[in-house]
Amino acid sequence: MMIRNWSNKLAESIYSSSDRAYSVPVLAYGIQIVLSSLIKAALLLFIAWITSTFWTTLIAAFSFSVLRTFSGGVHCTTYGRCLGTSLLFFPFFGWLTIVSYPWYLKNEFVFFSLFFLYSLSVIWIWVPGKWDTKHLTHSDWTFKGRSVLLIFIIFSILYILPIESYTEVPVLLSVIMGWMFQLFTVTPAGYNTIGAIDKRFSKIFERRNIHA
């Protein structure tokens, strides 16, 4: 609600100070999207910084976002719940990347084999997932499905390059964490899990409103 109010005021200010005939509702909606994204990114990076998982969290979140552009997946019902879910999961995966990295180095072939089979299975069966309220045409569905498969093939080829030797950050494992989480959100288990978290946040917010 606060972000919406800020967006409306800023849109009205731009409209009143400009010679162009802007649509205030459309302008406010665009500003709201930008502000929401900036606030989410700032909070996420702040939590990642104070938990010493900055780079792994950042890479995992970026990997997740790039793949989500083409794969679709479950959405939370409000911005606040989406924010809470993001702040819950991404720092966790950033932390998980760091603590699991020694095991990953010792069992890299096994790990990548499991990741490869998991990704191919999910892409083949469930990608692209539901697209919020949008209805994909057959051509859109085919394009997005092939795009995800192409990204996966390119990543699999890049995986053999010695990227890790040039940085102290476990880049590849961070990418894989973000990738696996996003693919999880297009599966029935992902929809059920995020849906349950969404409902839990809803009950928490309802209790706060009751006691306010």
N, C-alpha and C positions, 0 to 999 in steps of 0.2 A: 504494500500500500504506500509506503514511504517513497519507494523508487518511482511508483506511478505518479505520485504528486510532484516529485522533482521533475520528472519528464514532462508533465503537463505544463508546469510553470516555465521550464526552459523552452518548450515548443512555442508557448504563447509569447515569450520574450523575443524569440527569433522571428516569429510572424510579425510582431508589431514593429520591429526594427528593420525589416526587409521590404524591398520594393516588389519582390516576387510573391505570387499568390500561392503560398504553401497551404497544404491541407494540414491543419493543426493536429487532428487525430492521427493521421499517418506519420507525421513528423514526431509526435509524442511516442508513438509505438516504436519507431526506429531508435529514438533516444533511449527508451526503456530497455530495449534489447542490448544496446551498447553498454549502458550503465550496469545492467544486471551481469553481463559478461565480465566487465572490469572488476566489479565487486567480488564476484566468485573467484576470479583469477588471483586477486590481491589476497583474499583470505586463505585460499589454498596454498599459495606460495609462502605466506607468513607462517602458517602451521608447519609446512614442510621445512622452513628455515629453522624454527625453534625446535623441531624434532630431529634436526641434522639429516634430513632426507631430501634436501632441496632438489638436487639434480635428478635423482632417481624418480621422485614424485613428478617433477616437471616433464621428464621424458615419457613416463608412463601415461600421464594425462594427455600429452601431445599425440602419442601413438593411438590412444583411445579415441581422441577427437577426430583424427584423420580417417580412421577406419569407420567411425560412426557416420561420417558424411555419406558413405556409400552403402553401409550395411543396415542402417536403421536400428530399431531396437526399442525396448521399453522406455517409457517416459514417466516421470513423477507427475502428479496432478497439479502441483503448484511450484512456483519458483523457490519458496522457502524449503520445501521438502527436497527439491532437486539440489539445492545448495547444501542442505544437511547431509544428503546421501553422498555427494561429491567429497565433502570434507571428512566423511567417515571412511570412504573407500580408498581414495587416491593416496593419502599419507600412509595408509596401511600397506598398500602395494609398494610404495616407496621403501617403507621399512622392511617388508618381506623380501624385496630384491636384495637389500644389503645383507640380511641375516642368512639368506639362502645361497648367496653367491659362492662361498667356499664349496658347498655341496654341488652346486651347478658346475663348477670348474672340474670337479672330480668325475662327474657323471654327465658330461656335456652331450655325448652321443645319445644316451638313453633319454635325457631331458628333451633334446630337440626331436627325437623320434616320436615321443609322446605328444609333443606340441604339434608336430606335423600332422599326425593322425587326427588329433583333436580338431585342429583347424580345418582340415579337409572335410571331416565329417559334418561339422557345424555349417560350413559354407555350402556343402552339397544339399543338406537337408533343410536348413532354416534361413539362409541368407538369400535375398534381403528380408529383414524382419518387418514388422508393422511400422508404419511411418506416421505415428501420432494420428492426426485426423486426415492425413492425405491418403488418396487412393492412387496407387501406381498403375500406370498402363502396362501392357505386356512388354513394350519396348523399354520403358523405364526399368521394369523389373529385370529384364535381361541385361541392360547396360550396367546397372548397379551390381548385379551378381557377378558379371564378368570383371568389373572393375576391382571388386574385392579379391577375386581369384588372381587377377594380374598383380595386385599389390602383394599378395601372399607369395607368388612365384618370384617376384623381384626381391622380396625380403629373404626368401630362402637362398637365392643366389648370393646376395650380399652377406649372408650369414657366414659363408666360408672365408670372407676377407678378414684379415687380422685387425679389426677395428679396436678391439679391447687393448691391444698392445700400445695404442697411441694415447690412451687416456686412463686415468685412475677410476673413472666412473664406469660401472657395469652397464654400458649403453645397450647392448643387445638384450640382456636379461630385462632391463627396464622396458624396452619396446615390447618384448614378449608379454610381460605382465599386463601392460595396457591393452595389448591385442587380445589376450585371453579373456580379460574382464569384459571387453566390448563384445566379443563373440558370445560370451555367457549371457549377455543381456538380450540376445535374439532367440535364445532357447526357451522352451516352456519353463524350465527351472529358473531361468533368469527373470522371466515375467513374474513368476510366483514370489521369488525372493524380494525383488524390488517393490512389488506390490505390497508385500507384507511390511516392509520397512516404511513405505509411504503411509500405510494405515497406522503404523505405530507413531510416526511423526504427527499424524492427524490427531490421534488421541492425546498426545503430549500438548499440542497447541490448544486443543479443546479444554484441557484441564487448566492451562494457564489463563484462558479467557474466563473460565468459571471463577477462578480465585482472584482475578484482577478486580 
